[in-house]
Amino acid sequence: GVDPYRAPQAARDIAKQQKAAGGGSGDPDSGPASTGGGVLALDATALRTLRASAAPALLKVDPPGCAQCADLDPIWKMIAENIDKVTGRAVPTYRLACADHPSVCAEMLGGDVPPGGQPAFGVWADGHVTPYSGAKSPEKLVAWLGETVRAADASAAAMARAERELYDAFIAAGAAEEAAAPRGEWR
């Protein structure tokens, strides 16, 4: 696997491989050609949008004083631009810089900052963050993100089906009650 602490070199290597394969520009900052999006800053406005959405989102949390966080930005950007290839759809991808947005960081993490000045990764779904605790490997992180987003999508689909079944049952019960009601004036 790629050593995440050598992220800038890894990003350059991946970009060169993509260029040789006919995709991307070869510039790790421009990102490969993809239908995916880029990394969005998670500020107070974005947090409101995130909370209002039922769709899962990817998160990278950079605590204050994190030395590796900037080094991992090229990999996070590539993940954002290519996650659709893993999940089958584009997924909003955010970076929360706790030094720039301490109140959002405190609200998002319940006042806790990732330990040891290390970046934290997770998936926002169903109103909470599921944190990544696996190996420090881009390949393992991408696999986990894909699995977690697909599971959140399946959960949301199951919830939508259950809500629809409940609505249908409510309508059917109302129709049955109306059919059984005596005809005449309403009291």
Order of alpha helices (4+ residues) and beta strands (2+ residues): alpha-beta-alpha-beta-alpha-alpha-beta-alpha-beta-beta-alpha
